[in-house]
Amino acid sequence: MTEHFAVRGGARLSGTVDVVGAKNSVLKLMAAALLAEGTTTITNCPEILDVPLMADVLRSLGCTVEVVGDTVTIDVPAQPGAQADYRSVSRLRASVCVLGPLVARCRKAVVPLPGGDAIGSRPLDMHANGLRKLGATTEIEHGRVVAQADDLHGAQIWLDFPSVGATENILMAAVLAEGTTVIDNAAREPEIVDLCVMLQQMGAKLEGVGSSTLTVHGVPVLQPTTHRVIGDRIVGATWAFAAVMTRGEVTVRGVDPHHLELVLDKLRSAGAETRTGVDEFSVSMAGRPLAVDFVTLPYPGFATDLQPMAIALSAVADGTSMITENVFEARFRFVDEMVRLGADARTDGHHAVVRGVEQLSSAPVWASDIRAGAGLVLAGLCAEGVTEVWDVDHIDRGYPRFVENLASLGADIRRVSADPER
């Protein structure tokens, strides 16, 4: 705990904020570069900690990677390595997305079980089952996922749950398999569509992009490409929640508002006014928000990544809200930190009931994951006094220029280095 954010409550956020590429997309796009020999360039990348971490994963596989500003250049050798480095993978949950591309290119992959956020179990069973249907063998050995195949062939694959990670891994393995693969109950998130667009630019043959049934016609080889990452809808929605909670007015640029239709509808139900344009939207709030219920579901449902923001909004809303978590069971640990800030909240299984209060009170709190950290900062904006949010390295993994962006909107927030003698 070397740094924390000091957040003084009471400011009304106002102004315009620009959003760059999506964290939940860029890391998978970087992994997809493994599918083609040569140089792939990805632009509009967020300047967050996870990007250089994924670059290290790719370097451990023999790639040359340069990260300059918002551009990542990846030079993939004719024969990438098949074994990812544990030190790199252990810090990054999304690193498991190299599994599919490595099986496709090398017919073998050895990937240590990944690390990442503490938000509950994220088993790899669906990833492994999908790869097995494509002709690979998979097993866990010494804390590593080991997959190999003499040949990959098309298959009919049904996912028990529309898992984003499983959809991505199976998709990236199938693009170089012989024959046709159909993925039923596939995830439909905009980040999946972004990956599909990049794969099509590389020469992949796909049908049903954006639907729950993805059809992949395998091709023998793909080509490198240049691709621009879509805007980060989770970051954009975070600023929207911040505007409503602080009774402010914020314009968010760089995000397709169609990706946030349900979020904006929920905020309108809370009393906000919204306006949408081309790759931008505005949210304004005149008074105290009204209580709204939230249920997290796979896209196009309400994103689990926004559950902490929903709870933070509910904590200061007029009335009682119920938040139901259907994706990650451990995400409600965030509620304990909200209670430290004076929230009237309790949990029961997959449900949290939050009775809004007029104002929260400051306290030291700890972020357990990226989105919990952002939610705690938003709560601190509505608390009396100065709230200290610790473990901010989590927030840095998902939000580029987090402090600077909030400060530009009028928030009283600063990054504080810890006294080593405390």
Disulfide bonds with the S-S distance in Angstrom:
none
